[in-house]
Amino acid sequence: MIDRRFRVAGLASALLVAALADRMADAAEPIRVETPMPPPEWGLLERALLRANEDAVEQFFDRYFDDRGFALCVERWGGDDGPDDASESFGDWPLLHALGASDRVLALEKLAWEGHLRQFSLARTTEVPLGRDGMYYREFPTQFDWLHHTEGLRPFFLQGLSDPNDPDLIRRSLRFAGFYTGEDPTAPNYDPEHKVIRSLLNGSRGPLLRPATALDWAGDPIEVEGRFALRHGERSYEEMLAHFKDYTNIIGDHPQNLASTSLGLNAFALSGEQRYRDWVLEYVDAWVDRMAANGGIIPSNVGLDGTIGGGDGGRWYGGVYGWAFSVEVPQTGAIAHRNTHALGLVGFGNALLLSGDRRYVDAWRGMIEAMEAQRRVIDGVAMYPTMHGDDGWYAFVPNPYRSGALEVYYWSMDPADRDRVPGSGWLDYLDGLSPDYPCSALRADLDAVRRAVQEIADDPTTPDTRLSDDVLARDPVAIGSLTELMLGGLPTGNNRPILHARLRYFDPERRRAGLPPDVAALVDAMTADSVSVTLVNLDPTRDHTVSIQGGAFGEHRLRSIRIGEETTPVDGRTATVRLSPGCGARLEIAMDRYAGPPTLRFPWDLP
């Protein structure tokens, strides 16, 4: 088993020591920045992009939601179009607020989330058994896979960044986590003896323990031609069923289910209750052990008895969305390879946040290396497999396996891991090779917002000819560049629902998350034990105060901050900087990464 940095006996004392140090750091005099700095172009672009996203959220909500927060679309269950697409459409709005956007953004996100839960609790299927009594039960999907659960829960996973004291959020976080820790007998998804989630399809009504049907996946019959333009290419309901005809073998565990650990991380970060952390580490540890027993490669099927391949005749590569899951596209006859094992990476990141143990990073790096070892030379070209079936590896491509390479480097900051990351303008910038990246990336996101708003204005659909997929396609929020440049973070998304960031900011004067008005931040360098950020107050008439936190969850400990020749000791998870009007400075921050338990509490709310 993995040697964890925060053992059970020491966790309470670690939390207490961290809290006392944080209070001492917060009580210290703010670091004063009084050097004038002309408004940099990147700073003006950051604030412009925040404002553009705020305005776009208003326009999007006005067009696609009613005053209850219900999505104005045809409500459907299914893998092609379902409840998850409706809430995914506002998935990044909480993070937009946590970056510093207006409180109106958070208010609209909460209205849409509350409406979503109510809307799809009331929505019912007629023929699909899984949703006849409501597509949601106890405010959670009844039974579906974690590819879709993760998409639909995106706003929920990020809301705590801005609103950790919301009692509804806390109650739901504990309830949802309880569906997977084994403590809720009405949702027996997890078997603690064998450390498996018992089916690919799971949720608030427990695991589906029979073969799935095309109807389970596709949803009720629907009129298609002349009414809807399905975004997965099907031209009829019959083709929708054909799409899912092979999606039958769902019994047993799959790496996708590791995404459920985001519920445990959220519950721990909001409540501090040890049992959620214990469950995440127990479950991820089981998968680490399975990888070790399978030559370093994560299996895509684990039986109900915990044996690798036990749910598919001993085939470690079997099951729906497994290493051997190649299916026919009904409208073209082409073969599509739908191997989603890489979604399991989420769990390894969650375990790292909860434990600080780098062996979770080592495990995924080991899989990258194991996949690289499958290299073959075909017709004089180095080729790498993406699938594995009864006859061995297949579906070779000319690019090495790189799923999770960016995350592994981000977590390790090992130069050897950097060499594996595909082309990245952001990393090139941090390496000093692409100085124009900040402005070009921010302008690109501004243009993305502009194009999305134009698409909203030009959208010819009406609520009865619109699917939730259509709503999702027009989400105008574009904050990837802000996440990278302001936070030194990995942009969130369907495969990355939990924020991983080197820094986060709070406004102590307004008592909220995010940068104060007219303040901009640019992270321009990161190493394993340091980060450099420029803070600038674009306001020429008023001071602004910023609290800087190490990590999205305060998991990194700030040791000191150097400005020019002056170094200020910190030794806490946060430090406060006061920026005089029109002033700015580059801060070189020394830190210990993954040095403390994650929490979503604001700095001033720590015990």
C-alpha positions in Angstrom: 0.0 0.0 0.0 1.0 3.6 -0.5 2.9 5.4 2.3 0.8 8.5 2.9 2.1 11.7 4.3 -0.9 12.4 6.4 -1.7 9.4 8.5 -5.0 9.2 10.3 -3.5 9.8 13.8 -1.7 12.9 12.6 -4.3 14.5 10.5 -6.1 16.4 13.2 -2.8 17.9 14.5 -1.7 18.7 11.0 -4.9 20.6 10.4 -4.5 22.4 13.7 -0.9 23.4 13.1 -1.8 24.5 9.6 -4.7 26.6 10.8 -2.6 28.3 13.5 0.2 29.1 11.0 -2.4 30.4 8.6 -4.0 32.7 11.2 -0.6 34.0 12.1 0.3 34.7 8.4 -3.1 36.3 7.8 -2.7 38.5 10.9 0.7 39.8 9.7 1.0 43.2 8.1 0.3 43.1 4.4 3.2 43.2 2.0 3.2 46.7 0.5 3.7 47.2 -3.2 4.3 50.9 -4.0 6.3 50.8 -7.2 4.4 52.4 -10.1 3.8 50.0 -13.1 2.3 51.2 -16.4 -0.8 49.1 -17.2 0.6 46.1 -19.1 -1.3 44.8 -22.1 -1.8 41.4 -20.6 -3.4 43.0 -17.5 -5.8 45.1 -19.6 -6.7 42.0 -21.7 -7.3 39.9 -18.5 -9.8 42.4 -17.1 -11.4 42.8 -20.6 -11.8 39.0 -20.9 -13.4 38.8 -17.4 -15.9 41.5 -18.4 -16.7 39.9 -21.8 -17.4 36.5 -20.1 -19.7 38.2 -17.5 -21.7 39.8 -20.3 -21.8 36.6 -22.3 -23.2 34.7 -19.3 -26.1 37.1 -19.1 -26.9 36.7 -22.8 -26.6 33.0 -22.7 -28.8 32.6 -19.6 -31.5 35.0 -21.0 -31.7 32.9 -24.2 -31.5 29.4 -22.9 -33.0 29.4 -19.3 -36.2 30.5 -17.7 -36.6 32.3 -14.4 -36.7 29.0 -12.5 -33.3 28.1 -13.9 -34.8 25.4 -16.2 -33.0 24.8 -19.5 -35.3 25.7 -22.4 -34.9 22.5 -24.3 -36.4 19.1 -24.8 -35.6 17.0 -21.7 -34.0 13.7 -22.6 -32.2 10.8 -21.0 -29.3 9.2 -22.8 -25.7 9.1 -23.8 -26.2 11.1 -27.0 -28.2 13.8 -25.3 -29.1 13.9 -21.6 -29.3 15.8 -18.4 -25.5 16.1 -18.2 -25.4 18.3 -21.3 -27.8 20.8 -19.8 -25.7 21.5 -16.7 -22.4 21.0 -18.5 -23.3 24.2 -20.4 -22.6 26.3 -17.3 -19.8 24.1 -16.0 -17.1 26.7 -15.8 -19.2 29.6 -14.4 -18.2 29.0 -10.7 -14.5 29.1 -11.7 -15.1 32.3 -13.7 -16.5 33.9 -10.5 -13.6 32.5 -8.5 -11.2 34.2 -10.8 -12.8 37.6 -10.0 -15.9 37.9 -12.2 -19.0 39.7 -10.8 -21.2 38.1 -8.1 -24.0 38.1 -10.8 -22.1 35.2 -12.5 -22.3 33.1 -9.3 -26.0 34.0 -8.8 -26.9 32.8 -12.3 -24.9 29.7 -11.9 -26.6 28.8 -8.7 -30.0 29.6 -10.2 -29.2 27.3 -13.1 -27.9 24.5 -10.9 -30.9 24.6 -8.6 -33.2 24.7 -11.6 -31.3 21.8 -13.2 -31.7 19.6 -10.2 -35.4 20.3 -10.0 -36.0 20.0 -13.7 -34.5 16.6 -14.1 -35.9 15.3 -10.9 -39.3 16.0 -12.4 -38.4 14.8 -15.9 -39.3 11.1 -16.5 -38.7 8.5 -19.2 -41.5 6.5 -20.6 -39.7 3.4 -21.8 -36.2 3.5 -20.3 -36.5 1.8 -16.8 -33.6 3.8 -15.3 -35.5 7.1 -15.4 -39.2 6.2 -15.1 -39.5 7.7 -11.6 -37.3 10.6 -12.4 -34.0 11.0 -14.3 -32.6 12.3 -11.0 -33.3 10.8 -7.6 -32.1 12.5 -4.4 -30.8 15.3 -6.7 -28.4 12.9 -8.5 -28.5 10.8 -11.7 -30.1 7.5 -11.0 -27.8 5.2 -13.0 -25.3 6.2 -15.6 -21.6 6.2 -16.3 -19.0 8.5 -15.0 -18.1 9.9 -18.4 -21.5 11.6 -18.3 -21.7 12.0 -14.5 -18.5 14.1 -14.6 -19.8 16.3 -17.4 -23.1 17.0 -15.6 -21.4 17.6 -12.2 -18.9 20.2 -13.5 -20.6 23.2 -11.9 -21.1 21.3 -8.7 -17.5 20.3 -8.4 -16.3 24.0 -8.8 -19.0 25.8 -6.8 -17.1 25.4 -3.5 -14.2 27.5 -4.9 -16.6 30.5 -4.5 -19.3 29.5 -2.1 -17.9 26.9 0.4 -20.4 27.9 3.1 -23.5 27.3 1.1 -25.5 24.8 3.3 -27.1 23.1 0.3 -23.7 22.6 -1.3 -22.4 21.0 1.8 -25.4 18.8 2.3 -25.3 17.6 -1.3 -21.6 17.0 -1.2 -21.9 14.7 1.8 -25.0 12.9 0.4 -23.5 12.4 -3.0 -20.2 11.1 -1.6 -22.2 8.7 0.6 -23.5 7.0 -2.5 -20.0 5.8 -3.2 -18.3 5.3 0.1 -20.5 2.4 1.0 -22.2 4.2 3.9 -25.6 4.6 2.2 -27.4 1.3 2.0 -29.9 2.6 -0.5 -27.1 3.1 -3.1 -24.7 0.1 -2.8 -22.4 1.2 -5.6 -19.2 0.4 -3.7 -18.1 -3.0 -2.3 -15.6 -2.2 0.5 -14.5 -5.8 0.7 -13.3 -6.1 -2.9 -12.8 -2.3 -3.3 -14.8 -2.1 -6.5 -17.6 0.1 -7.8 -19.9 -2.7 -9.0 -21.0 -1.4 -12.4 -20.2 1.0 -15.1 -23.7 2.4 -14.7 -24.2 3.6 -11.2 -25.8 6.5 -9.3 -28.3 7.4 -6.6 -30.2 4.1 -7.1 -27.1 2.0 -6.9 -25.4 -0.1 -9.6 -27.0 -1.6 -12.6 -26.2 -5.3 -12.3 -27.6 -6.7 -15.5 -26.4 -6.3 -19.1 -27.3 -2.8 -20.4 -29.5 -2.4 -23.5 -29.3 0.1 -26.4 -32.5 1.6 -24.9 -30.8 2.2 -21.6 -28.1 4.3 -23.3 -30.1 5.9 -26.2 -33.2 7.0 -24.2 -36.8 7.0 -25.3 -37.9 7.1 -28.9 -37.6 10.5 -30.4 -38.5 12.3 -33.7 -35.2 13.2 -35.4 -35.5 14.1 -39.1 -36.7 17.7 -39.7 -36.7 18.5 -36.0 -33.3 17.9 -34.4 -29.7 17.9 -35.7 -28.1 15.3 -33.5 -24.5 16.3 -32.8 -23.2 12.8 -32.8 -24.2 12.3 -36.4 -27.2 9.9 -36.2 -30.0 10.6 -38.6 -32.7 8.7 -36.9 -33.7 7.1 -33.7 -32.9 3.7 -35.2 -29.3 4.9 -35.7 -29.2 6.1 -32.1 -30.1 2.6 -30.9 -27.5 1.1 -33.3 -24.9 3.4 -31.9 -25.3 1.7 -28.5 -26.0 -1.9 -29.6 -22.7 -3.2 -28.3 -22.8 -1.2 -25.0 -24.0 -4.2 -23.0 -21.2 -5.5 -20.7 -21.2 -3.0 -17.9 -21.0 -5.2 -14.8 -17.9 -4.8 -12.8 -15.5 -1.9 -12.3 -14.0 0.4 -14.9 -11.3 3.2 -14.6 -14.1 5.7 -15.4 -15.4 5.1 -11.9 -12.3 6.7 -10.4 -13.9 10.0 -11.3 -16.3 9.4 -8.5 -13.4 10.2 -6.1 -14.1 13.8 -6.9 -17.1 13.5 -4.7 -14.9 12.3 -1.8 -12.4 15.1 -2.3 -15.2 17.7 -2.4 -16.8 16.3 0.7 -13.5 16.3 2.6 -12.5 19.8 1.5 -15.9 21.2 2.6 -16.3 19.2 5.8 -12.8 18.0 6.9 -14.4 14.6 7.8 -11.7 11.9 7.6 -13.9 9.1 6.2 -14.1 10.8 2.8 -10.3 11.0 2.5 -10.0 7.4 3.7 -12.3 6.2 1.0 -10.7 8.0 -1.8 -7.2 6.7 -0.9 -8.5 3.2 -0.3 -10.2 3.1 -3.7 -7.4 4.6 -5.7 -4.9 2.4 -3.9 -6.8 -0.6 -5.1 -6.4 0.6 -8.7 -2.7 1.3 -8.2 -2.3 -2.3 -7.0 -4.2 -3.6 -10.1 -2.0 -1.6 -12.4 1.1 -3.1 -10.8 -0.4 -6.6 -11.2 -1.1 -5.8 -14.9 2.3 -4.8 -16.1 1.8 -1.2 -15.2 -1.3 -0.7 -17.4 -4.7 0.1 -15.9 -7.2 -2.7 -16.7 -10.6 -1.8 -18.1 -12.5 -4.5 -16.4 -12.5 -5.7 -12.8 -15.0 -8.3 -11.7 -17.4 -8.1 -8.8 -14.9 -10.3 -6.8 -12.1 -7.8 -7.4 -10.2 -9.9 -9.9 -8.7 -8.3 -13.0 -10.9 -9.1 -16.0 -13.3 -11.0 -13.7 -16.4 -9.4 -15.3 -15.4 -10.4 -18.9 -14.0 -13.9 -18.9 -10.6 -12.9 -17.6 -10.1 -10.2 -20.3 -8.3 -7.3 -18.5 -9.0 -5.3 -21.6 -12.7 -6.1 -21.8 -16.0 -4.3 -21.1 -17.8 -1.3 -22.4 -15.4 1.6 -23.0 -12.5 -0.9 -22.4 -9.2 -1.3 -24.2 -10.9 -3.6 -26.7 -14.1 -1.5 -27.2 -14.1 -0.9 -30.9 -17.6 -0.5 -32.4 -19.3 0.2 -35.7 -20.5 3.8 -36.5 -24.1 3.1 -37.8 -24.3 5.9 -40.2 -21.0 5.2 -41.9 -20.0 1.7 -41.2 -16.6 2.8 -39.9 -15.0 1.4 -36.8 -14.6 3.7 -33.9 -12.2 3.0 -31.0 -13.9 4.1 -27.8 -11.4 3.4 -25.0 -12.0 5.7 -22.1 -9.6 4.3 -19.5 -7.8 7.7 -19.3 -10.8 9.2 -17.5 -9.4 7.4 -14.4 -6.6 9.9 -14.2 -8.9 12.2 -12.2 -8.7 9.8 -9.3 -4.9 9.8 -9.2 -5.0 13.6 -9.0 -7.6 13.6 -6.2 -5.5 11.1 -4.2 -2.4 13.3 -4.7 -4.3 16.4 -3.4 -5.5 14.4 -0.3 -2.3 12.7 0.6 0.6 14.6 -1.0 2.0 11.2 -2.0 3.9 11.4 -5.3 3.5 7.6 -5.8 0.1 8.4 -7.4 2.0 10.4 -10.0 4.5 7.6 -10.4 1.8 5.1 -11.1 0.4 7.0 -14.1 3.9 7.8 -15.3 4.6 4.1 -15.2 1.6 3.5 -17.5 2.9 6.0 -20.0 6.3 4.2 -20.0 4.6 0.8 -20.3 2.6 2.0 -23.3 5.8 3.5 -24.9 7.3 0.0 -24.5 4.7 -1.3 -26.9 6.3 0.6 -29.8 6.6 -1.2 -33.1 8.2 -0.2 -36.4 5.7 -0.6 -39.2 6.7 0.1 -42.8 9.7 1.9 -41.4 7.7 4.2 -39.1 7.6 4.0 -35.3 4.0 3.3 -34.3 2.2 3.0 -31.0 -1.0 1.1 -30.0 -4.2 2.6 -28.6 -6.2 -0.5 -28.2 -5.8 -4.2 -27.0 -7.9 -7.1 -27.9 -7.9 -10.9 -28.0 -5.1 -10.8 -30.6 -3.0 -8.3 -28.7 -2.3 -4.6 -29.3 -3.9 -2.8 -32.3 -5.1 0.5 -33.7 -1.5 1.8 -34.0 -0.8 5.5 -34.5 2.5 7.4 -35.1 2.2 9.3 -31.9 3.4 7.9 -28.5 0.9 7.4 -25.7 0.4 10.8 -24.0 -2.8 10.6 -22.0 -2.1 12.3 -18.7 1.4 13.5 -19.7 0.6 17.1 -19.0 -0.9 16.3 -15.6 2.1 14.1 -14.7 4.5 16.9 -15.5 2.4 19.5 -13.7 2.3 17.4 -10.6 5.9 16.4 -10.6 7.7 19.3 -12.3 10.3 16.8 -13.3 12.1 17.9 -16.5 12.0 14.4 -17.8 8.2 14.5 -17.7 8.2 17.8 -19.5 9.8 16.1 -22.5 6.7 13.9 -22.9 4.1 16.7 -23.1 2.9 17.5 -26.6 3.2 21.0 -27.9 2.0 23.6 -25.4 2.3 27.3 -25.9 1.6 27.8 -22.2 4.5 25.6 -21.1 6.7 27.1 -23.7 5.9 30.5 -22.2 6.8 29.3 -18.7 10.0 27.9 -20.1 10.8 31.4 -21.5 10.4 30.4 -25.2 7.1 32.1 -26.1 7.0 35.6 -24.6 3.9 36.7 -26.7 1.8 33.8 -25.4 -0.2 35.7 -22.7 -1.5 38.3 -25.0 -2.2 36.0 -27.9 -4.0 33.5 -25.7 -6.1 36.1 -24.0 -7.0 37.6 -27.4 -8.0 34.2 -28.7 -10.4 33.7 -25.8 -11.8 37.1 -26.3 -12.5 36.1 -29.9 -14.0 32.8 -28.8 -16.5 34.7 -26.6 -17.4 37.0 -29.5 -18.1 34.1 -31.8 -20.2 32.3 -29.2 -22.3 35.4 -28.5 -22.9 35.8 -32.3 -24.0 32.1 -32.5 -26.4 32.7 -29.7 -27.9 35.7 -31.6 -28.1 33.6 -34.8 -29.5 30.5 -33.2 -32.7 29.6 -35.1 -33.9 26.8 -32.7 -36.9 27.1 -30.4 -37.3 25.2 -27.1 -39.1 22.3 -28.7 -36.5 21.9 -31.5 -33.6 22.2 -29.2 -31.8 19.5 -27.3 -29.6 20.1 -24.3 -26.6 19.3 -26.5 -27.6 22.4 -28.6 -27.5 24.5 -25.4 -24.1 23.1 -24.5 -22.7 23.9 -27.9 -23.3 27.6 -27.4 -21.8 28.0 -23.9 -19.8 31.3 -24.4 -17.5 31.1 -21.4 -13.8 31.0 -22.4 -11.4 31.1 -19.4 -8.7 28.6 -20.3 -6.1 31.3 -20.7 -7.1 33.0 -17.5 -6.7 29.7 -15.6 -3.3 29.2 -17.0 -2.0 32.8 -16.7 -3.6 34.0 -13.5 -3.5 30.9 -11.4 -0.7 28.8 -13.0 -3.4 26.2 -13.3 -4.7 23.5 -15.6 -7.9 24.5 -17.3 -10.9 22.5 -16.1 -13.1 20.5 -18.3 -14.9 17.1 -18.7 -11.6 15.2 -18.2 -10.4 17.6 -15.5 -13.3 18.5 -13.2 -11.2 19.4 -10.2 -9.1 22.6 -10.3 -5.3 22.1 -10.0 -3.6 25.4 -9.6 -0.4 26.8 -8.2 -2.1 29.9 -6.8 -5.5 31.2 -6.0 -6.6 34.7 -4.9 -9.1 36.2 -2.5 -10.5 39.7 -1.9 -10.4 40.2 1.9 -12.1 43.6 1.6 -15.2 42.1 -0.1 -14.8 38.8 1.7 -15.0 36.7 -1.5 -12.9 34.6 -3.8 -11.1 36.1 -6.8 -9.0 39.1 -7.6 -10.3 42.5 -6.5 -11.6 44.8 -9.3 -8.9 46.3 -11.5 -6.2 43.9 -10.3 -4.5 41.5 -12.7 -2.1 38.6 -12.2 0.4 36.8 -14.5 2.2 33.7 -13.5 5.4 33.6 -15.6 7.5 30.8 -14.1 7.1 27.7 -12.0 9.5 25.1 -10.6 9.0 22.3 -8.2 9.4 24.6 -5.2 8.6 28.1 -6.5 6.2 30.2 -8.6 6.6 33.8 -9.9 3.7 36.0 -10.4 3.3 39.7 -11.3 0.5 41.5 -9.5 -0.6 44.9 -10.8 -3.3 47.4 -9.7 -4.7 48.9 -12.8 -6.7 51.4 -10.7 -4.9 54.8 -10.6 -6.8 56.1 -7.7 -7.5 53.3 -5.1 -5.5 50.8 -3.2 -6.5 47.1 -3.5 -5.6 44.2 -1.2 -5.1 40.6 -2.4 -4.8 37.4 -0.4 -2.6 34.9 -2.3 -3.2 31.2 -1.5 -0.9 28.3 -2.4 -3.0 25.9 -4.5 -6.6 25.7 -5.4 -7.3 24.0 -2.0 -4.5 25.6 0.0 -2.5 22.4 -0.4 0.7 24.3 -1.1 2.5 26.0 1.8 4.0 29.5 1.1 7.5 29.8 2.7 8.5 33.2 1.6 7.9 36.0 -0.9 10.7 38.0 -2.6 10.1 41.3 -4.3 13.3 42.7 -5.7 16.0 42.4 -3.0 13.5 42.1 -0.1 12.3 38.7 1.1 9.3 38.3 3.5 8.9 35.0 5.4 5.4 33.6 5.2 5.1 30.0 6.4 1.4 29.7 5.8 -1.1 28.8 3.1 -1.8 32.5 2.4 -0.2 35.9 2.3 -1.7 39.3 1.9 -0.4 42.0 -0.5 -1.6 45.6 -0.6 -1.2 47.3 -4.0 -1.0 51.1 -4.1 -2.8 52.9 -7.0 -1.3 52.1 -10.3 1.4 50.0 -8.8 2.7 46.5 -9.3 5.5 44.0 -8.7 6.8 40.6 -9.6 6.6 38.2 -6.6 9.0 35.2 -6.4 7.2 32.8 -4.1 9.0 29.9 -2.4 6.6 27.0 -1.5 6.3 23.4 -0.4 3.9 21.8 -2.7 1.3 19.3 -1.4 2.3 20.0 2.1 -1.1 20.1 3.8 -4.6 18.7 3.6 -6.9 20.4 1.1 -9.7 22.7 2.2 -12.2 25.0 0.5 -12.6 27.3 3.5 -11.7 30.9 2.8 -8.5 32.1 4.6 -10.5 34.1 7.2 -12.8 31.2 8.0 -10.2 28.7 9.1 -10.5 27.6 12.8 
